[in-house]
Every structure is written in structure tokens, then in C-alpha cells.
Amino acid sequence: MQTTKRPPAKYQPKGLTVLYEDRDVIVVEKPGGLLTMGTERDKTRTAHTILNEYVRKGDPRSRNRIYIVHRLDRETSGILIFAKSEQAKTYLQEHWQETDKRYLTIVHGSVSPKTGTISSNLAENSAFTVYSTPDPAKGKLAHTEYTVLKEAKGFSLLEIHLLTGRKHQIRVHMSEKGHPVVGDRKYGKGNDTFATLALHARSISFTHPVNGKRLTFETGVPEFFTRLMGKSSL
């Protein structure tokens, strides 16, 4: 596993944890509740704006900036990769299928079978709700590979291997399977009282856009997961 030391705390951007940084890429851990980037409907403080300020180091005239490679939902926590140049961004996006992305999630109920792959065409309606459609012309094909790691208290802890990266993919696939993600107000059960979405981008492995080395990063298990499932061997 190729990693380097984190920057000292005083150089950390406020609201994000930098896991790795060099002249081409920056890898961070995003907390739940923070947008990756602004939208037409929401221009609040985002991971993108925080990191732009960070790389400019207080100089608004600086030409330094970061480029968005991929996104996590606002409620989802975990690892995000940003690029520091257009070329690095383009390389990472063009090689995105080779990027290994693994998530942890807690869902309602006991999932059967214990391992499997959910596949469907995902489309989005005018209310910004994603759903599966049998019509391949309307949706984009999505594959979600899952493994049950632990069951307790009516919940299942899953590792998700994201084979494609569609909007709300994990949340929609698990909901349509009858096991919505805990805390999912959009696709979950109406009586779900949890305020935190139990979805965490746990690890990512990708090829560096300049030196060609394979980099792997992994985060710990969120405290919310431990509270729900008990102490785990993860």
C-alpha cells in the first residue's frame, strides 16, 4: 500500500481530513452532511470550496485550484479524490473503471443471499429521484456487488464493491431489494428515525495520473456504525 504521512494538523483544511497530497492529486475524507460541490439549487460551503481555499493558502489571486473527479452524496461520508490539474482530472476520469471503490453500509433486515450482485438500469425523474427501469434506453446500467459481513439487532452490515458509479446507486439498489440503508430519508422506510445515513466510502485504490503507481487508501469504521452493530472485527 502506497501512502505518505498526513499534513500536520495546522495545515489541515477546516471541515475535511487530508489523507494524501502531492502536486497532482489530493485525497480527503469527507464527513456526512457536506456537499462535494455546489449545485444550481444549493451553493452552501462544499468540499470543493474548502479545498480551493486550502490550495490557495489564503491568496485569492492564486491560480491554484482543484478539479472534481467524482462525487459522494451529501449524506455519505468517506474518501474523495480531487485533482490539481485538468490533465490529472481527465486521466483519473478516463481510468475510472479501473478504480476500486468499496463502501460500508448498514441496511434494515437480513439480506439473502449473503453475497451477490444487483444490476439494473437507473434513471432519474423530474423530482430528482433515481429508480430502476426495464428500458435500457431510459437508464444507465449499474452493478452493485455486496457481501454481508455481520448481522445484529435487525440490521445487516455490508461491504459494497461499486462496479459502476451512478447517482444514488447503492441506496436505490438496496431499497429496491427490500433492505434500505439505515437513515435514508429519500429511499428508506417512512418510520426510519435515524438522522445519520449509514453509508461510508471506506476504501479506494487508483493509479496515480503522473507516476503510474497504484495508491490505496482506507478509513476507519464510523462511530455510528459501531453504535448500531456493536464492536466489529473490521
C-alpha positions in Angstrom: 0.0 0.0 0.0 1.5 3.3 -1.1 0.8 6.2 1.2 2.5 9.2 2.8 2.1 11.0 6.1 -0.8 13.3 6.5 -0.1 17.0 6.6 0.4 18.5 10.1 -2.9 19.4 11.8 -2.4 23.2 11.5 -2.3 22.8 7.7 -5.5 20.8 7.5 -8.4 22.4 5.8 -11.3 23.1 8.2 -14.1 20.5 7.9 -12.1 17.9 5.9 -9.3 15.4 6.6 -6.5 15.2 4.1 -5.3 11.6 3.7 -2.8 12.3 1.0 -1.5 15.2 -1.1 1.1 15.7 -3.8 1.5 18.1 -6.7 -1.1 16.2 -8.8 -3.8 14.8 -6.5 -5.4 15.3 -3.1 -7.3 12.6 -1.3 -9.6 13.5 1.6 -12.1 12.0 4.0 -15.5 13.9 3.7 -17.8 13.9 6.7 -21.5 13.2 6.2 -23.6 16.4 5.6 -21.1 18.1 3.4 -21.7 18.5 -0.3 -18.9 17.5 -2.7 -19.7 20.5 -5.0 -22.3 23.2 -5.3 -25.4 22.8 -7.4 -27.9 25.3 -9.0 -30.2 24.7 -6.1 -27.5 24.7 -3.3 -24.5 26.9 -3.1 -23.5 26.3 0.5 -20.0 25.6 1.6 -18.7 22.4 -0.1 -15.7 20.1 -0.1 -14.7 21.8 -3.4 -14.8 25.3 -2.0 -12.9 24.3 1.2 -10.1 22.7 -0.8 -9.9 25.5 -3.3 -9.2 27.8 -0.3 -6.8 25.3 1.1 -4.6 25.1 -2.0 -4.7 28.9 -2.4 -3.4 29.2 1.1 -5.2 32.5 1.7 -4.2 34.2 -1.5 -7.4 34.9 -3.6 -5.2 35.8 -6.6 -3.6 32.4 -6.6 -4.1 30.3 -9.7 -4.1 27.1 -7.7 -7.3 25.2 -7.8 -8.7 21.7 -7.5 -10.8 19.7 -10.0 -13.6 17.4 -9.2 -13.0 13.8 -10.2 -16.1 12.1 -8.7 -18.7 12.8 -6.0 -20.3 11.4 -2.9 -23.8 12.2 -1.8 -24.1 14.9 0.8 -25.1 12.4 3.5 -22.4 9.9 2.6 -19.1 10.0 4.4 -15.7 8.7 3.2 -13.0 9.0 0.7 -12.9 11.5 -2.2 -10.2 12.1 -4.8 -9.6 15.5 -6.3 -7.1 16.5 -9.0 -4.9 19.6 -9.0 -4.8 19.9 -12.8 -7.1 19.4 -15.8 -4.8 16.7 -17.1 -4.8 14.8 -13.8 -8.6 15.0 -13.6 -9.0 13.8 -17.2 -6.7 10.8 -16.6 -8.5 9.8 -13.4 -11.9 10.0 -15.1 -10.8 8.1 -18.2 -9.4 5.3 -16.0 -12.3 5.4 -13.5 -13.4 1.8 -14.4 -10.0 0.6 -13.0 -10.6 2.4 -9.7 -11.5 0.1 -6.9 -14.2 1.6 -4.7 -15.5 -0.1 -1.6 -18.2 1.1 0.8 -19.6 0.0 4.2 -23.3 0.3 4.7 -25.9 -0.8 7.3 -29.3 -1.8 5.9 -32.5 -2.9 7.5 -33.3 -6.6 7.8 -31.4 -9.8 7.0 -30.1 -9.8 3.4 -30.3 -13.0 1.4 -28.3 -14.4 -0.3 -25.3 -13.3 1.7 -23.3 -12.3 -1.4 -24.5 -11.2 -4.7 -24.6 -8.5 -7.5 -27.6 -6.3 -8.1 -27.9 -5.0 -11.6 -30.4 -2.6 -13.2 -30.8 0.4 -15.4 -31.0 3.5 -13.3 -33.0 6.6 -14.4 -33.9 9.8 -12.6 -37.3 11.5 -12.7 -38.2 15.2 -12.5 -38.3 15.1 -8.7 -34.6 14.0 -8.7 -35.5 10.5 -7.5 -33.5 7.7 -9.0 -35.2 4.4 -9.8 -34.7 1.2 -11.8 -36.3 0.9 -15.2 -36.5 -2.2 -17.5 -35.9 0.2 -20.5 -32.2 0.4 -21.3 -32.8 3.5 -23.4 -34.1 5.4 -20.4 -31.5 4.4 -17.8 -27.8 3.7 -17.3 -26.7 0.2 -16.4 -25.5 -0.1 -12.8 -23.9 -3.0 -10.9 -23.6 -3.2 -7.1 -21.7 -6.2 -5.6 -22.3 -6.8 -1.9 -21.2 -9.1 0.9 -22.9 -9.4 4.3 -20.2 -9.0 7.0 -22.3 -9.1 10.1 -25.9 -9.2 11.3 -27.3 -7.8 14.6 -30.4 -6.2 16.1 -32.4 -6.5 12.8 -29.6 -4.8 10.8 -27.0 -6.1 8.3 -23.5 -4.7 7.8 -22.5 -4.9 4.2 -19.3 -4.3 2.2 -20.2 -2.9 -1.2 -17.9 -3.2 -4.2 -19.2 -0.4 -6.5 -18.7 -1.7 -10.1 -20.3 1.4 -11.6 -20.8 4.8 -10.1 -24.3 6.0 -10.8 -26.1 8.7 -8.7 -27.7 7.2 -5.5 -26.8 3.7 -6.9 -26.2 1.8 -3.6 -29.2 3.5 -1.9 -31.6 2.6 -4.7 -30.4 -0.9 -5.2 -30.6 -1.8 -1.5 -34.0 -0.1 -1.2 -35.5 -2.0 -4.2 -34.1 -5.2 -2.8 -36.2 -4.6 0.3 -33.3 -3.6 2.6 -33.0 0.2 2.6 -29.9 1.9 4.0 -30.4 2.9 7.6 -31.1 6.7 7.9 -32.1 7.0 4.2 -34.9 9.6 4.2 -35.3 9.6 0.4 -35.3 5.9 -0.4 -35.8 4.3 3.0 -38.7 3.3 5.3 -41.0 6.1 6.4 -40.5 5.1 10.1 -36.7 5.3 9.9 -35.8 7.5 12.9 -32.0 7.6 12.3 -30.6 11.1 11.5 -27.3 9.7 10.0 -27.1 7.8 6.7 -25.2 4.6 7.3 -23.2 4.7 4.1 -19.4 5.2 4.1 -16.9 5.2 1.3 -14.4 3.0 3.1 -11.5 2.5 0.7 -10.3 3.4 -2.8 -7.5 2.2 -5.0 -6.4 4.0 -8.1 -3.5 4.5 -10.5 -1.6 7.8 -10.0 -2.2 10.0 -13.1 1.5 11.0 -13.4 3.8 8.5 -11.8 1.6 5.4 -12.6 1.9 4.0 -9.1 -1.1 2.2 -7.6 -2.3 4.1 -4.5 -4.7 2.6 -1.9 -6.4 4.5 1.0 -8.7 3.2 3.7 -10.5 4.9 6.6 -11.8 3.6 9.9 -15.3 2.5 10.6 -17.6 5.4 11.6 -18.6 5.6 15.2 -22.3 5.5 14.2 -21.7 2.0 12.6 -20.1 0.7 15.8 -23.0 2.0 17.9 -25.5 0.2 15.7 -23.7 -3.1 15.1 -21.5 -3.4 18.2 -17.8 -3.8 18.2 -16.8 -5.4 14.9 -13.7 -7.1 13.6 -13.4 -4.6 10.8 
